[in-house]
Each structure stands twice: as C-alpha cells, then as structure tokens.
Amino acid sequence: MKISENIDFDFFIRFAEGIQKFMGEKCEIIIHDFREGFDHSIVHIINGSVSGRSVGGSPRGGMIAHCGDDIEKYYDSRIYFFNGTGDRSGHVFKSCTTLINDEKNRIIGSVCVNLDVTDLILSQNMLRGFVPNGNDSRSIPEEEVGFENVADVLHYYISRCEQDIGKPMSMMDRNEKIRALSYLNKKGVFKISKANVELCQAFQISKFTLYNYLEEAKQKDQQNTPKE
C-alpha cells in the first residue's frame, strides 16, 4: 500500500473491518505507522482483544529493521506463525504482514492480519488421533523419512512431539516439556547447530530453563533404564 494524498483512508479502514468480520472473532488487523518511531507505532487496530494490543502500542518482529529501506525486496506479503506473549502466552497466531511504502518507495509502516489458530491446532491434533490420515508422517517409519537438511530434521521431530502430546510446544506444561525433551534428546536433535535456540522459542522458555528440563529428562531416562 502506498501512502499519498490521494489515498481514501476511510475506504481502506472499512475494507479492513470487512476482512476482519469475514475472518471472524479470532482475527485482528493492526496498522502501523513507523514515521514517528516504533514506541507507539499502532495507529489503528480492529479487534485488538485477540492479541491484547491497542492503539499506541509497538510492533513485534524484525521487519522494523527495514524501515526506510526500498520496498522492492519486501514487496510481497510475509506469512508466518508466532507465539503469543503476556496473557496470550501459549496461543499460536498465523500472521500476514504487508509493508506500506511512501511515494519514494520507502517503507514507512505495515498492515498485519493476525489469526489465533490455537483452537484449530488443538482440534487438528485431536482429530488426527481418531481419524488417521494416510499421509500422516507418523504412519511412515522414521528411518524411511527423507530430509533435505538438518533444519528439516529438527522441525520433523518437533512436529512429532506436538502430535504425540497433542498440543503446541508453547502450550505444554512442565512435565510435557520434559517428556518432549526426552524424546528429542534420544533423536539426537541437540547435535544440530542452534537447536537450543529454536527449542527455546518453540517452548517459550529461557535457555537456562531448557537445559534444566533437559537434565531432568536425562535423569528420568536413566532411572527408567533397566539395569543389567
């Protein structure tokens, strides 16, 4: 979207409100203006109760680093998942961010559509247990699964954990996280470079807590190993 004197901002807001109503109560739309800085960049928000933010709030994510850059490299909308924070901790959001440029093609803001997909993920995991899908990766022996790189290995085992426990990692309680780490450790994921960084983000815990839980998982595994 390009900001200029000719833009019908009222039409844009009405259009955004229509999109939010179409997507439903789990959807919010946030408009950021970076021209006055990032501390209070939210200038308009529709259904902000979804993430708990309001007008005057600040942006999330790394796209603010590109403020003032030419939009050409970032012209296409970016779609990604992120975990909630604060009282939305444990919620998973699917987001679409479209950057706004001025008449000189410099990035000056963004429009973010956020959809809380937590219930969908939980329902998906529950249904998978009752109605197995022939394409479900769990039906394929692990030694038969092919990977293009080690990052795919980590993501595969994270997915297996979430399927087996039945919820996203960010929603697991302490014991479930320890159980998941026991599984991941046995699969050798900690040999993968920077696996701990991704796992901290997935579990929404600190590096210190991650390794404490991992140590507990190892101790429990040792206790449960039959002695010869």
RAWO-V952122 format. One record per pair of residues at least 4 apart in sequence whose ideal C-beta (glycine too) atoms are under 8 Angstrom apart, sorted by sequence separation. I is the first residue (numbers start at 1). J is the second residue. D is the distance in whole Angstrom. If there is no record, write none. Layout:
# RAWO-V952122
I_J_D ; I_J_D
This chain:
# RAWO-V952122
3_7_6 ; 8_12_7 ; 9_13_6 ; 10_14_6 ; 11_15_6 ; 12_16_6 ; 13_17_6 ; 14_18_6 ; 15_19_7 ; 16_20_6 ; 17_21_6 ; 18_22_6 ; 19_23_6 ; 23_27_3 ; 34_38_6 ; 36_40_7 ; 37_41_7 ; 48_52_7 ; 53_57_4 ; 59_63_7 ; 69_73_7 ; 71_75_6 ; 74_78_7 ; 84_88_3 ; 85_89_6 ; 101_105_5 ; 102_106_5 ; 117_121_6 ; 118_122_6 ; 119_123_6 ; 120_124_6 ; 121_125_6 ; 122_126_6 ; 123_127_6 ; 124_128_6 ; 125_129_7 ; 126_130_7 ; 127_131_6 ; 128_132_7 ; 132_136_6 ; 135_139_8 ; 140_144_5 ; 141_145_8 ; 148_152_6 ; 149_153_8 ; 150_154_7 ; 151_155_6 ; 152_156_6 ; 153_157_7 ; 154_158_6 ; 155_159_6 ; 156_160_7 ; 157_161_7 ; 158_162_7 ; 159_163_6 ; 160_164_6 ; 161_165_6 ; 162_166_8 ; 167_171_4 ; 168_172_8 ; 172_176_4 ; 173_177_7 ; 174_178_7 ; 175_179_6 ; 176_180_6 ; 177_181_6 ; 178_182_7 ; 179_183_7 ; 180_184_6 ; 181_185_6 ; 182_186_7 ; 183_187_7 ; 185_189_7 ; 188_192_8 ; 191_195_8 ; 194_198_7 ; 195_199_6 ; 196_200_6 ; 197_201_7 ; 198_202_6 ; 199_203_6 ; 200_204_8 ; 205_209_4 ; 206_210_7 ; 207_211_7 ; 208_212_6 ; 209_213_6 ; 210_214_6 ; 211_215_6 ; 212_216_7 ; 213_217_6 ; 214_218_7 ; 215_219_6 ; 216_220_6 ; 217_221_6 ; 218_222_6 ; 219_223_6 ; 220_224_6 ; 221_225_6 ; 2_7_7 ; 7_12_7 ; 36_41_8 ; 48_53_5 ; 59_64_5 ; 69_74_7 ; 84_89_6 ; 101_106_6 ; 128_133_7 ; 134_139_7 ; 140_145_6 ; 147_152_4 ; 162_167_7 ; 167_172_6 ; 172_177_5 ; 184_189_5 ; 185_190_6 ; 190_195_6 ; 200_205_6 ; 205_210_6 ; 1_7_8 ; 48_54_5 ; 83_89_7 ; 84_90_7 ; 101_107_6 ; 102_108_5 ; 132_138_8 ; 147_153_5 ; 162_168_6 ; 184_190_7 ; 189_195_5 ; 190_196_7 ; 200_206_7 ; 20_27_5 ; 34_41_6 ; 48_55_8 ; 83_90_8 ; 84_91_4 ; 100_107_7 ; 101_108_7 ; 132_139_7 ; 162_169_6 ; 165_172_6 ; 200_207_6 ; 203_210_7 ; 19_27_8 ; 20_28_7 ; 33_41_6 ; 45_53_6 ; 66_74_6 ; 83_91_7 ; 84_92_7 ; 99_107_5 ; 100_108_6 ; 128_136_7 ; 137_145_7 ; 161_169_7 ; 169_177_7 ; 172_180_6 ; 205_213_7 ; 20_29_5 ; 32_41_4 ; 45_54_6 ; 83_92_6 ; 84_93_6 ; 100_109_4 ; 147_156_7 ; 167_176_8 ; 19_29_7 ; 32_42_6 ; 33_43_5 ; 45_55_6 ; 82_92_8 ; 83_93_8 ; 99_109_7 ; 100_110_6 ; 189_199_8 ; 200_210_5 ; 1_12_7 ; 31_42_7 ; 32_43_7 ; 42_53_6 ; 44_55_7 ; 63_74_7 ; 81_92_6 ; 82_93_5 ; 99_110_5 ; 100_111_7 ; 145_156_7 ; 158_169_7 ; 165_176_5 ; 169_180_7 ; 196_207_6 ; 199_210_6 ; 17_29_8 ; 30_42_6 ; 31_43_6 ; 42_54_7 ; 43_55_7 ; 45_57_8 ; 81_93_7 ; 98_110_7 ; 16_29_5 ; 31_44_4 ; 42_55_5 ; 81_94_6 ; 82_95_6 ; 97_110_5 ; 98_111_5 ; 30_44_8 ; 31_45_7 ; 42_56_6 ; 80_94_8 ; 81_95_7 ; 97_111_7 ; 98_112_8 ; 165_179_7 ; 196_210_6 ; 16_31_7 ; 30_45_5 ; 42_57_4 ; 63_78_7 ; 79_94_7 ; 80_95_6 ; 97_112_5 ; 165_180_6 ; 184_199_7 ; 196_211_8 ; 29_45_7 ; 30_46_8 ; 40_56_5 ; 41_57_8 ; 42_58_7 ; 79_95_7 ; 96_112_7 ; 97_113_8 ; 28_45_7 ; 29_46_4 ; 40_57_7 ; 41_58_6 ; 42_59_8 ; 79_96_5 ; 80_97_8 ; 95_112_6 ; 96_113_5 ; 28_46_6 ; 29_47_7 ; 30_48_7 ; 40_58_7 ; 41_59_5 ; 78_96_7 ; 79_97_8 ; 95_113_7 ; 181_199_8 ; 28_47_4 ; 39_58_6 ; 77_96_5 ; 78_97_5 ; 95_114_5 ; 137_156_7 ; 161_180_4 ; 164_183_7 ; 27_47_7 ; 28_48_6 ; 38_58_6 ; 77_97_7 ; 78_98_8 ; 94_114_8 ; 95_115_7 ; 28_49_8 ; 38_59_6 ; 61_82_7 ; 77_98_4 ; 93_114_5 ; 94_115_5 ; 25_47_7 ; 28_50_4 ; 60_82_7 ; 93_115_6 ; 137_159_7 ; 138_160_7 ; 161_183_6 ; 27_50_7 ; 28_51_6 ; 30_53_7 ; 41_64_8 ; 93_116_6 ; 94_117_5 ; 137_160_7 ; 160_183_7 ; 161_184_7 ; 180_203_8 ; 26_50_6 ; 75_99_8 ; 92_116_8 ; 93_117_7 ; 190_214_8 ; 25_50_8 ; 34_59_8 ; 74_99_5 ; 91_116_6 ; 92_117_6 ; 138_163_6 ; 20_46_5 ; 38_64_5 ; 92_118_5 ; 157_183_7 ; 158_184_8 ; 177_203_6 ; 20_47_6 ; 32_59_5 ; 91_118_5 ; 157_184_6 ; 16_44_8 ; 71_99_6 ; 90_118_7 ; 177_205_7 ; 17_46_6 ; 38_67_8 ; 92_121_6 ; 181_210_8 ; 185_214_6 ; 16_46_6 ; 34_64_7 ; 71_101_4 ; 157_187_5 ; 169_199_8 ; 13_44_7 ; 172_203_7 ; 84_116_8 ; 157_189_6 ; 170_202_7 ; 181_213_5 ; 185_217_6 ; 34_67_5 ; 51_84_7 ; 66_99_8 ; 72_105_7 ; 74_107_7 ; 169_202_4 ; 170_203_7 ; 181_214_5 ; 185_218_7 ; 52_86_6 ; 63_97_6 ; 71_105_5 ; 169_203_5 ; 170_204_5 ; 52_87_6 ; 70_105_5 ; 71_106_7 ; 128_163_7 ; 154_189_5 ; 169_204_8 ; 178_213_5 ; 182_217_4 ; 186_221_8 ; 52_88_5 ; 61_97_7 ; 63_99_7 ; 70_106_7 ; 71_107_5 ; 81_117_8 ; 153_189_7 ; 177_213_6 ; 181_217_4 ; 182_218_8 ; 185_221_8 ; 51_88_6 ; 69_106_7 ; 70_107_8 ; 125_162_7 ; 129_166_7 ; 68_106_5 ; 69_107_5 ; 125_163_6 ; 154_192_5 ; 178_216_5 ; 179_217_7 ; 182_220_7 ; 68_107_6 ; 153_192_7 ; 174_213_7 ; 178_217_5 ; 182_221_6 ; 67_107_5 ; 68_108_8 ; 126_166_7 ; 158_198_8 ; 66_107_5 ; 67_108_7 ; 121_162_8 ; 125_166_5 ; 151_192_8 ; 154_195_6 ; 158_199_8 ; 51_93_7 ; 125_167_7 ; 150_192_5 ; 178_220_7 ; 150_193_7 ; 122_166_8 ; 154_198_6 ; 158_202_6 ; 122_167_6 ; 121_167_8 ; 63_110_6 ; 121_168_6 ; 122_171_8 ; 118_168_7 ; 59_110_7 ; 118_171_7 ; 51_114_6 ; 50_114_6 ; 51_116_8 ; 43_109_8 ; 50_116_5 ; 33_100_8 ; 32_100_8 ; 41_109_7 ; 34_107_7 ; 35_108_5 ; 34_108_5 ; 35_109_7 ; 33_108_7 ; 34_109_5 ; 33_109_5 ; 34_110_8 ; 92_168_5 ; 32_109_5 ; 31_109_7 ; 32_110_5 ; 90_168_8 ; 92_170_7 ; 31_110_8 ; 32_111_8 ; 91_170_8 ; 92_171_8 ; 31_111_5 ; 32_112_7 ; 90_170_5 ; 30_111_7 ; 31_112_8 ; 89_170_7 ; 90_171_5 ; 29_111_7 ; 30_112_5 ; 29_112_7 ; 29_113_5 ; 30_114_7 ; 28_113_8 ; 29_114_8 ; 83_168_8 ; 27_113_7 ; 28_114_5 ; 84_170_8 ; 27_114_7 ; 83_170_5 ; 27_115_5 ; 26_115_6 ; 27_116_8 ; 23_113_8 ; 26_116_4 ; 26_117_8 ; 23_115_6 ; 26_119_8 ; 19_113_7 ; 16_111_7 ; 1_98_7 ; 3_100_6 ; 2_100_7 ; 3_101_8 ; 4_102_8 ; 1_100_5 ; 2_101_6 ; 3_102_5 ; 4_103_5 ; 1_101_8 ; 2_102_7 ; 3_103_8 ; 2_103_6 ; 3_108_6 ; 3_109_7 ; 1_111_7 ; 90_204_8 ; 89_204_6 ; 83_201_7 ; 83_202_8 ; 83_204_6
